[in-house]
């Protein structure tokens, strides 16, 4: 796996989500629902299909400069076929969206390749990258099953929570892993990174505005209960728990000495 794999893999669903959010906004209107659904649709396609294709292309044609453009065209074609659009859009959207996605991702990759590789991120890189969405999936899936009433739907609840946890981990915790490995040396850096990921997800979710009105003039328990119910603390605790789980999984991974010059 190439250096700074966390950033390389994160960039693909992020770019795909942005491209398809803009595309959906142009077609159906600029509102929050359309933009979010477009970002979700594009990022999921990139995670399920794009990342395996990216890894295969990097291994099969490591020197081909146009491989990311071809990757963008393939993902755009698949996305267009899935939405069952008109023949005109079927002809135009894969080309325009694919070129935009491939070009944007190529630009980001050029910048990522100029970055230094964190010292802690050189060994066991493949396992570390896999452990991030795995820890997020197990954490959110496990919490969902714990909080949801026991019954026949436990497997469905766990699966939904795990999918959401893996999706959030790929978009938020992959770049956070790169940051904490570069700037922190403490053995608790991944737990700290998990907490920071939880805070970032809370901010991106728009949660501050959901309960801001209920805190006006509140004091005592009336102030703290909303914070624990739907405020920052659940996100922080989930992030810390995922960070602890990632630290355990990272310690269980295969150990490979870093070769000179890596």
Secondary structure as UniProt FT lines:
FT   TURN            3..4
FT   HELIX           5..28
FT   HELIX           32..45
FT   HELIX           46..50
FT   HELIX           51..60
FT   TURN            62..63
FT   TURN            65..66
FT   HELIX           67..82
FT   TURN            83..84
FT   HELIX           87..113
FT   HELIX           119..121
FT   TURN            123..124
FT   HELIX           125..147
FT   TURN            152..153
FT   HELIX           154..168
FT   HELIX           169..173
FT   HELIX           174..183
FT   TURN            187..188
FT   HELIX           189..204
FT   TURN            205..206
FT   HELIX           207..211
FT   HELIX           213..215
FT   TURN            216..217
FT   HELIX           221..230
FT   HELIX           232..252
FT   TURN            260..261
//
